[in-house]
Amino acid sequence: LYREPLRPQFHFSPKRGWTNDPNGLVFFNGEYHLFFQHNPYGWGWGNMHWGHAVSKDLVHWVELGDALYPDAMGPVFSGSAVVDWKNTSGFGKDGKPPLVLIYTAAGNPTVQCLAYSRDGKSFTKYAGNPVLKQITPGNRDPKVFWHEPTKRWVMTLYVEVDKKHTIHFLTSPDLKDWTVRSKIDGFFECPDFFELPIDGDATRKKWVLTAASSEYMIGGFDGEKFTPETPKLPGHRGRGFYAAQTFSDIPAADGRRIQIGWLQAPSPGMAFNQAMSVPLELSLRTTPDGPRLAWAPVKELNGLRGKSHAGYKITLTNSETTLTDRAELVDLEAVFKPGKGKVTFLVRDIPVVYDGAKEELIVNKHRAPAPLRGGHMELRILVDRTAIEVFASDGLTYVPMPLIPEAARRSIRVDVTGSADFRTLSSWEVRPIWKR
């Protein structure tokens, strides 16, 4: 177990069975909780349960037993989790706030339900379920948070109305009684909604509405209605990244907004299928077009770095350099000033190309815009056994991509056409997250 040939070594995957959407991401009792759509009985989608894993550092995960099982109301589809600090639900006891899961019971009708826990390990479904009856068939994926200015819970929920995709905004005083307040068109399933500072300035905050595709809008929120200030903007620029969700209740002293997405990376021939992205820290950064969302691997991943194969300043002109010929799990960082030619990173023979003339990133022949920032390109490349994740342009360009490198191909080379001045060029071997 965990040594299988196609087991991702620093991305979470279940011990067995299918997984898709991350659910109920929450920090509770000193641990990060990752719930996830799980079919424990087969390699393909079906029999939806909520799987459950915990971590103290966002990196090393321990899978627990499934937290939620199908029942007479149907299979257990996606949702979210919150810590009910004020015990508005009444599920707490002896002054201890409960952990509350909000999920879709996907039977007929499709309804929204609650489950709760006082220890974060065993869960009880609320006897009064459903707490929200069907609005239209297939309404799903409740993402809930506490809105301090209005002292109420807010839910974003996917609802199809007259064959249009919408996100409904609802409020509740206690997680049990919900009132529809507003809606917005154009977003399909798995919504998330959160506030971020611009360039880390807490006095300049904006709300971000996103959904399964990771496309998003930026705007304002008064506790009932979201007012967008941008059109719908592109999110990730790769493939196979879906239904991402951010953590609830990360301590204020930390202050980060951390996201995990479903990494649609098959593991053929294995007893498990699909994985999660690495945890990603989100931010809003100023660009010439206004504030835009940026992604970066959480800092805790740096603790997996083992032997370094480089780490020096270098200028390459129409030449190639080899960093290593024995890499399997890769973490590579490069900061460079490109010319008008191309800088090609061949990471286990996967081509990651930066075209300086077009300011474009090409990952395994997949193209994405990647503008220079201050005349430089900041690039980070993570390679696991079933996927690559590339971060460019100070995180404004995120390119995830499922792929399986050939096992025998272990080299990392850099080939420059024209000239590139590297401020940083470093690669590390990555230690597995699993206990051996």
Salt bridges, closest charged atoms under 4 A:
GLU4 OE2 - ARG7 NH2 3.02
GLU31 OE2 - LYS56 NZ 3.79
GLU31 OE1 - LYS121 NZ 2.99
ASP57 OD2 - HIS60 ND1 2.75
ASP66 OD1 - HIS38 ND1 2.90
ASP71 OD2 - LYS125 NZ 2.81
ASP141 OD2 - ARG140 NE 3.94
GLU148 OE2 - LYS151 NZ 2.30
ASP185 OD1 - LYS183 NZ 3.71
GLU189 OE1 - ARG140 NH2 2.63
ASP192 OD1 - LYS143 NZ 3.51
GLU215 OE1 - LYS232 NZ 3.76
GLU224 OE2 - ARG152 NH2 3.02
GLU224 OE2 - ARG181 NH1 3.90
GLU229 OE1 - LYS206 NZ 2.89
ASP254 OD1 - ARG256 NE 2.84
GLU300 OE2 - ARG256 NH2 2.69
GLU320 OE2 - ARG413 NE 3.66
GLU328 OE2 - ARG385 NE 2.81
ASP331 OD2 - ARG305 NE 2.91
ASP331 OD2 - ARG380 NH2 2.78
GLU333 OE2 - ARG305 NH2 2.88
GLU333 OE2 - ARG380 NH1 3.90
ASP349 OD2 - ARG409 NH1 2.64
ASP349 OD1 - ARG413 NH1 3.45
GLU360 OE1 - ARG367 NH1 2.67
ASP384 OD2 - HIS11 ND1 2.79
GLU389 OE2 - HIS11 NE2 2.43
ASP394 OD2 - ARG285 NH1 3.55
ASP394 OD2 - ARG373 NH2 3.79
GLU406 OE1 - ARG409 NE 3.15
GLU429 OE2 - HIS309 NE2 2.94
GLU429 OE2 - ARG326 NH1 3.21
